[in-house]
Amino acid sequence: MPNRVAVAIEAADKKAFASAVDWPGWSRSGKTREAAIETLLAYAERYAAVPALAAVPFDADDLQVEIVEESPGDATTAYGVPGHVTEADRRPADATERKRLAAIVVAAWTTFDRVARTAPAELRKGPRGGGRDTAKVVEHVVGADHGYARAMGLKLPEADPTDRKAVEALREAMLEVLRQPADDGSLGTRWTQRYAARRIAWHALDHAWEIEDRSEA
């Protein structure tokens, strides 16, 4: 039987995102909803390494997309970020599900750290000479996580991206929020636990895959 994947779509005029609502980090974009779905499926095998690292069963074979929600995108979508909190993100998560979400987020961070650690200092530039080098990508991801922590209701100092203890402390505080019971999945902010897991994991993996793609052979 086909392996059903529940997907939410957010689409702006020139950018759309397809996000697997039950799989944090598995979210890809395209110029249209169809292109976003095609790219999402194309990344299934690449994404499979993340739940495997988290010891979470994931089947990337015979996938069948089921669109469970479509919403209009906004400036965040157009900028290149899956920024819409879906109705699926508002589902309460029991203790088992919160543990699963947190484990996948940890695996996404671990994947990013491994890729960044083994990447060359200088990355291949884009066609117009743009793109951050590895240290700047790391700085950007850690800085974004600090912003995400604030969106989760945490007030923490920024972490020096070269200070592993500070980075791990920031991440652990974020994971604690993901693991805490929440009656309706809300974090008391615009974000929910499920959306926080989805956004954090997506950002870490998006840049891990960017580094891989831009590394010299």
N, C-alpha and C positions, 0 to 999 in steps of 0.2 A: 504494500500500500504506500501511496505517496507520504512523505514526511511533511506535515503541515507546519508552516511558519507564519505566525501571526505578525502582520506588518502594518505600521502606521505610516502614512504619507503626509508630509507637509510640503507645499509647493508655492513658491513665489513665481514671478514672471519668468526669470531665467535660471532658476535653481530650485531643485527639489531634493528632498531627503526621503529615503526609505529606511525605516528603523524596525528591527525585529524586537517587538515589545517585551519579549521574555528573555532576551539575550543582550545584556549590557555590553556596549561597545560595537555590536554588529549593526552599523548604521553607515550607509554610503549615499553619496549624492550623484546627481546628474543634471543635465539641462532640462529634462522632463521627468515626470513621474515614471514613465516606462524605462528611461535610461537609468534612473536611480535604482529601480527594482533589478534591472539587468546587472548593474554593478554590484548590488548587494549579493546576489546569487553567485557572481563571479568570485567574490571574496569568501565564500563559505569555507573552502578548504583552508584558506589562510587563517580565518577566524577560529577554526576548529582547534588549533593549537592552544588557544586561550582557555576554554573550558576544560580541555585535557589537562592543562597545568593546574587547574583548580580542582581536578578530580570530579568534575561534573559531567555526566553523560551527555554527549552531543552527537547527533547523526547528520552528516553533511550530504548523505546520498538521497537521490530521488526527492528533491525538495519541491514543495508546492506552496507558493505564496498565497496567503489569504489576507486580503486587505480588510482590516478591522476598523480602520478609522482614516478619514482624509480631512485635512484642515488647511486653510489658506496660510501660506508662509508670510513672513514679515521681513523687516530689515535684517534681522538676525539670520534668518534662512538665506536671504540673498547674499549675506556676507560670507556664508559657508559654514554655518553652525546649526545643528539640529536643536532649535531653541524652544519648540512648542511642547508644553506639558500636556500629554494626551489623556483621554479618559482612562485608557489602560494603565497609565502611570499612577492614577489615583486609586487603584485597587489596593486594599489593605494587604500586607504581607505577614504571614505567620512566622514563627521563629525559624522554621526550617527554610522558608523562602528568603528571609533576611540573611540567614547564614550563607545561602547559595549566592545571593546577589553580592554580598561582601567578598566572598571567595573569588568571584569572577573579577571584581574590581582589583583585588590584590594581584590576580594573575595578569591583568592588563598592565598594572604598574611594573610588575616583575618583567614582563615582556619588554616594556619600554626601557627599563634600566639595563637589561641584558643587551638590547640592540645598541643603545647609546654607549655602553661601556666598550663594546667591540668595534664600534664604527670609527672611521678615520676622523681626524679633527676637522678636515675640510671636506665638505660635501659637494657633489656635482652641482653646478649652477643651472638655473633654468635657462630657457632659450634667450631671455633678455638679461641674463647675468644675475638674477635675483635668487633669494633663498638664504636662510640662516645656516651657519655651520653648526656642528654638533653641540658645542658648548652653549650656543645661543638657543638652540632648540630645547635643551635641558632647562635652561634658565626660564624659557617661556612656559614650559609645561609645569614646572614647580610654581611659578608665579600664578598661572591659571588655577592651579589647585588651591592656592591661598584664596583666590577670588571665589572659587566654588565652596570653600569652607565657610566663607561669609554668607553665601547664598543658602547654606545649610543651617545658619543661625549661630555659627561659631565666631568668636572674636579672639583671634590668635595672631601673634606676630608673624611677619613674613619669614619664610625659611630661606637661609642661604643655600642655593642649589648645590654648593660644594660641601656642605655640612650634612653628612649622612644621618647623624643623630637628629638634627633639626627636621630634615625631610621626613624621616620615619615617625617622628613625634606628630607632625602635621597630619600625615596619613592615618596614623592610629586614631587620632581624635576624630577624623572624618569617618573611619570605619565604625567607631563606637556609635556614632549617630545612625549609621545604616543598620546597626544590629539592635538598636533600642526599639521596644514596642511602640507602635503608633497606631492609635485606634483606626484612623482613616488613611494611614500612609503619609499624612502631611507632616512637614517638618516645622510648621508654624511660620513658614515663609511661602513664597510662590512655588517653591520646589517641593517635591514629594520624595520619599525614599527611593522609589523605583526610577524616577527621573534623574535623581542625583547619581545613582549607580550608572544609569545609561549615559549621562553626559560625561562623567569622570572617565569611565572606561573608554568611551568613544575618543575623547581627546588624547588620552595616552596612546591608544592604538593607532589613531590617525597619524600621529607624529612618529611612532615606532616604524610604521610602514613607510612613511615619508623618508626617514633616515635610511631604511633598507634600500629603497628604490633609488636614492640619490648617492649611495655609497659606491665608490669605485670598486670594480671587480678585483 
